[in-house]
Amino acid sequence: MDKIEELAEYARSLKLSGKFNCCQSVLNALKDYTNLDNEALNNIGSGFLAGMGNMEATCGALIGANIALGLMKDGKGTIKYSKALIEEFENECGATKCKDLKAITNGKPLCPCDLCVRNAVLAFGKVNDLE
């Protein structure tokens, strides 16, 4: 298992612990790419749950990966990577909005939160050619 896969599983375990929202789980897993500590990352990610502030909009895991991306790139050229990240996430999860990801089809959600968290970290790694 390569490093980004380990980080993806770590993010998933954080989400499953019930102590972190989706955004915080991703940010904590990607901490080494941000130059921020866990407390700062938890504060930054605290409002991005249940689809960006409980509005069922953009998935918090995807927001977390985009925040980490911006911090990693120091804001330079982020938009190009962000677009690729969003496309990669959507290809894997089937949607980017929390409401759509949680929609029950055939008795289960399109993509459960813990898998969204995992997939957001994997997408972050893929667009940055990380292993």
Backbone torsions as a table, in degrees:
resi	resn	phi	psi	omega
1	MET	NA	129.5	-179.5
2	ASP	-83.2	173.1	-173.6
3	LYS	-59.6	-44.9	-176.5
4	ILE	-66.7	-33.9	175.6
5	GLU	-66.4	-38.6	176.3
6	GLU	-63.5	-42.1	178.1
7	LEU	-65.4	-37.6	178.2
8	ALA	-63.4	-42.7	177.8
9	GLU	-68.6	-35.4	176.3
10	TYR	-63.6	-45.6	177.8
11	ALA	-59.0	-43.1	178.9
12	ARG	-61.4	-42.0	179.2
13	SER	-66.0	-35.7	176.7
14	LEU	-63.0	-44.7	179.3
15	LYS	-62.7	-44.9	-178.4
16	LEU	-67.6	-20.2	179.3
17	SER	-68.5	-21.0	-178.6
18	GLY	81.0	3.2	-177.9
19	LYS	-96.1	-11.7	-175.1
20	PHE	-134.9	144.8	172.8
21	ASN	-80.4	178.9	-175.6
22	CYS	-61.5	-46.0	-179.2
23	CYS	-62.3	-47.5	179.9
24	GLN	-62.2	-38.5	179.7
25	SER	-61.2	-44.8	179.1
26	VAL	-66.5	-47.6	-178.5
27	LEU	-61.2	-41.3	178.6
28	ASN	-65.2	-38.8	178.8
29	ALA	-67.0	-33.4	-177.2
30	LEU	-97.4	15.5	-176.3
31	LYS	-49.2	-43.1	-176.4
32	ASP	-63.7	-15.4	179.3
33	TYR	-96.4	-0.8	-171.6
34	THR	-111.0	-20.2	-174.3
35	ASN	64.3	22.6	175.1
36	LEU	-120.8	157.7	178.3
37	ASP	-89.3	170.7	-176.2
38	ASN	-60.9	-38.1	-179.7
39	GLU	-62.1	-46.2	178.7
40	ALA	-63.2	-43.3	-179.7
41	LEU	-64.5	-39.6	177.8
42	ASN	-64.7	-39.4	177.7
43	ASN	-65.4	-44.6	178.8
44	ILE	-60.7	-42.7	-175.7
45	GLY	-85.9	-0.8	-171.7
46	SER	-64.7	-28.9	-177.8
47	GLY	-94.6	-2.6	-175.6
48	PHE	-101.4	66.8	178.5
49	LEU	-128.9	159.6	179.9
50	ALA	50.5	43.5	176.4
51	GLY	76.7	61.6	175.7
52	MET	59.2	79.9	175.6
53	GLY	74.6	32.9	177.7
54	ASN	65.3	29.6	179.0
55	MET	-103.7	4.4	-178.6
56	GLU	57.9	29.9	180.0
57	ALA	-95.0	-134.8	-175.4
58	THR	-56.9	134.1	-179.1
59	CYS	-56.7	131.9	179.2
60	GLY	-60.8	-34.7	178.3
61	ALA	-63.5	-42.0	178.3
62	LEU	-66.3	-39.8	176.2
63	ILE	-61.9	-44.3	178.7
64	GLY	-58.9	-43.6	179.1
65	ALA	-65.2	-36.7	177.9
66	ASN	-69.6	-37.9	175.7
67	ILE	-62.1	-47.8	179.1
68	ALA	-60.4	-38.3	178.6
69	LEU	-61.9	-47.1	178.6
70	GLY	-61.7	-40.4	178.5
71	LEU	-68.2	-39.9	-179.8
72	MET	-64.8	-39.3	-176.4
73	LYS	-90.3	3.0	-175.1
74	ASP	52.8	30.8	178.0
75	GLY	75.9	2.1	-176.4
76	LYS	-94.9	117.3	178.3
77	GLY	72.3	14.4	-175.1
78	THR	-61.2	-36.9	-174.0
79	ILE	-58.0	-39.3	179.2
80	LYS	-63.2	-44.8	-179.7
81	TYR	-71.7	-36.8	179.9
82	SER	-61.5	-44.0	178.6
83	LYS	-60.4	-44.7	178.9
84	ALA	-64.8	-39.7	178.9
85	LEU	-61.8	-47.1	-179.5
86	ILE	-62.7	-43.9	178.8
87	GLU	-63.0	-43.3	179.2
88	GLU	-62.4	-45.4	179.3
89	PHE	-61.2	-47.3	-178.8
90	GLU	-63.5	-39.6	177.6
91	ASN	-60.9	-38.3	-177.4
92	GLU	-80.3	-40.7	-173.6
93	CYS	-96.0	-23.5	179.5
94	GLY	96.3	-6.8	179.6
95	ALA	-169.1	173.0	175.9
96	THR	-122.4	-13.3	-179.6
97	LYS	-93.9	135.9	-179.4
98	CYS	-53.8	-45.5	-178.7
99	LYS	-56.1	-42.9	-179.7
100	ASP	-73.1	-37.9	-179.1
101	LEU	-67.1	-33.2	-179.1
102	LYS	-89.3	-5.5	-178.0
103	ALA	-60.7	130.1	-177.7
104	ILE	-81.8	122.0	176.8
105	THR	-131.6	128.4	-178.4
106	ASN	55.0	36.3	175.3
107	GLY	82.8	3.5	178.9
108	LYS	-145.5	157.5	179.3
109	PRO	-69.8	156.5	176.8
110	LEU	-54.7	-47.9	177.7
111	CYS	-150.8	108.8	-179.7
112	PRO	-61.3	154.9	-175.8
113	CYS	-53.5	-43.4	-177.8
114	ASP	-63.6	-32.1	177.2
115	LEU	-78.3	-31.3	173.9
116	CYS	-62.3	-42.6	178.7
117	VAL	-61.2	-48.6	179.3
118	ARG	-59.9	-46.9	-177.2
119	ASN	-67.7	-31.4	177.3
120	ALA	-65.0	-41.6	178.2
121	VAL	-67.5	-42.1	178.0
122	LEU	-63.5	-39.5	177.5
123	ALA	-64.4	-41.2	176.3
124	PHE	-57.1	-45.9	179.1
125	GLY	-64.5	-40.7	-177.5
126	LYS	-65.5	-45.3	-177.4
127	VAL	-72.8	-16.6	177.2
128	ASN	-104.8	8.2	-178.6
129	ASP	52.1	45.7	178.8
130	LEU	-99.3	147.0	175.8
131	GLU	-129.9	NA	NA
